[in-house]
Amino acid sequence: LRKTIKFYGDSLGQWAVQLTQMLVQHFLTVHEQLVQKNRELDAQSGGEAQSPNIGDDVMDNDVVDSLFQGEGAAAMMHAMHESIAPLLTVILSPQQNGASLGFMDRCLHLLTTMLSRSTAVHPCLWPLVGYLYTMVMSGNIMDYVEQLVAPLDNFVSVDAAGFYRVPITTVPMATSAGSAQLVIDMCRKVVQDAASLHHFAAVPPLLDAVLLHGWDSAIQSGAPTLSEVSAVTASCLEMALRVLSQKSATFPPTLQLLYANSIMASILVAADVATPVILQSGAASFILNAVASLFLTKIVQENVRSFDKKVFIAGMTRLLTFACEIAATQQQPELATACLGLFQEIASGTGHVFGAIAEHDIRLIRGEIKYHEKRIKGELDSEDEDSMYDEFADSDDDDDTDEDGSELGGWDDDVEDCGEDDDADEVNLEGNDDIRNQGQYAQALAKARSMREDDIDEEMDAEANFLGSDDFVTPLDDVNVWAKLAEAVQAAGPVVSIDTNQASKVWEAATLASRCEELRKTNPTPR
């Protein structure tokens, strides 16, 4: 069947649903036989039997992937969801205990693939979120924590409204909670039980997905509402701050940046909620300066992704616009002053982070513009395409990038005004169990430096890269964050200032990004 689909996939597309149903029925039959065999072995041995790991053979996703790619696949997806849901339920349901039979990896991949090619989530799939929640809360899925990110991200990116609003009843003591709240609870449990840095690294992408996709859907369609997104923002932000406060002494810069992204995402989607939380910590200046300083560390410069840069610039822009909005109302003058002061401090701080990041993007965008100009004129050859991918493929492989290779690339070691100082690699969000005041943060920072000098934590590797290269889509992908920042600074007038060098780079990046966007949409000139 695999070979048949490989060669005749387009022709077989009309029977994709029927073939899938046949495969699912076959799997369920084999699964039941395995369960019965395990029971017999358990009875004979008096203990737990080791099941053969035949998941890769029985549940071959190459077959299902091919079926999804045929003509009319979008129209078939609704039926596909209904056909495949029983298989996924058997594996993920705690009652069925299918996870113990070696099918979990394939199951999560199948769920991820199916959702990624869907335009809606069928009601029969939402209960699966409850099963995942139950396994996480029981501690039975820690080996698969990293693989959970993609399917849960796809749930919210495909249907953010349903993710926030559809009650999940397949959880113990079922409540009216939607998937958004369940995912936040799952993240909290993962942080609590994390046995490795990779477990910690799985949490921020989920927080970012819950916040950003919910926020974007609220703006685009009104569902969920911004108030619903704001309701979960405080939980996401406090979790990110608490983890960094307690654990960053053992986190390399790239892992710290993941949690910093969640802080900036919180400011972006609900500044009215996030800024008071950060200010009430008593260490707002320290937190944002530490976040900005991460972009000046060598390991981050070498591995930073488009998303990392965009969420930082977008978050800082929202901090400024929020300050101006509440200043205009004159209702919260102290909050407005504090927010303006924070923005100004970051804008004029050591390293000139806006200018450093803008300089990096300018170089990348110029390269892409040259590529598109040749593409539009029909002057590309194989060497042009190879050189483009060679130039841009070193750093950024996430779905912020377009097929043409935009936004890819590493940092230039000679970036002007990057300004690495002697302590750049050591400026982190270290802390202890409390995040309430500047003094405690300062003490924690000194403690963290001492720990590194003494090599107390052998697992911590400052050169480790946790930014990853997996594809993912975010609402910021098509946003010209430089134009937004430039407009916000101009609108703020004399209340904030950016030095001339940084301002010119921000405007240049904004202009080039707009030009590049136009070229991406331009078809080649017919010959």
C-alpha angles and dihedrals in degrees: 000000000000092000092044092054092045092058101030102028095127093051093045093051092097089061096043095112094048092048090049091050090051092050092048092049090049091050093049090051093050091044092055090050090051092050091051091047091051091052090053092048091047090053092049098045098034090227144066114303123220109243119217111256098236096142093110091054101044101035099041107174092195087075095048092043090056092050091053091056099058126105114287092021092141092056090048096050095086090057090042090058091053092046097048099038094083091055093049091045092054091053099041101036111103089217092058095043090207091151090074092062097069100259101110099097093050092043094055091045091051092050091048093049094047094050093045089061095044131094094199139021115244113228090241090067100054093076088063089070088060091052091051089048092052093051093048094048091049091051093238098122106048090117088062100041094114091050091053093068098073100050094043090047089052092050092058096038092052097044115008093166092056090043090060100034113030106095113231109222099175094085130093111272089010116223134177091267116135127220093269093064092041092053091051089051089048091052091051090052092048090052090049095050099032112141097180141026088253089064090054090048092060094063106065096054089056093048090049092050093050092049103039100041091044091049093047093048090049090055095043101041109003092244118136096023121236088247090058090052091046089053091066097035095082091053092050093046096046090049092052092047093046094050092049091046093052105030113023092097085074096037122097115227094261092057091046088053091057090059090041087058089058090052091053092044089054091054091048098051100036113011091164089062101034102046096056090049092051093044093047089056087074090227104076094130092048093048097051094041089051091050092050091046091058089070089060096056115104097234092052092047089054096049107025115136130214090252093055092055095042097050091049094050092042092049093050090047091053090049088057097044091046091052091051092048095053091040088058091054092049088212099115106025095161092054091047092050092048093050093047090049092052093050092048092048092054093043094053098032130118112294095024090241096193091056093044094052092042091052089054093050093045091059092049095045093049089055092050093048090055090050094051093046090057091043092053091049090049092240099124120120132180092271091054092053093044092049091048093055091043090053098047107028101080102086122009120055100151125117090262081086124083125227088258090065100255121167093016122132149081129267120274110243088216097052107154116247092006085131105189108195128198093267098041094106091050102049103107142142094263119163149138130246094303130061099185108106144029094238094058090049091051091050091048091050091054089048091051092051090050091050091053093048091051094044090229095155109055094183093061112096113181090202095054115120116217097164090091129191104249117136118252136158124228134180088245094064095096098031119112095220092179092059090049091051093046092050092048093051091048092048092049090061119186096350090085133026137195120196116257095251094053092042092053091051092049092051092046092051090049093050095046092047091054091049092048092051090055092050093050089060094047117100121221117272110259114245 
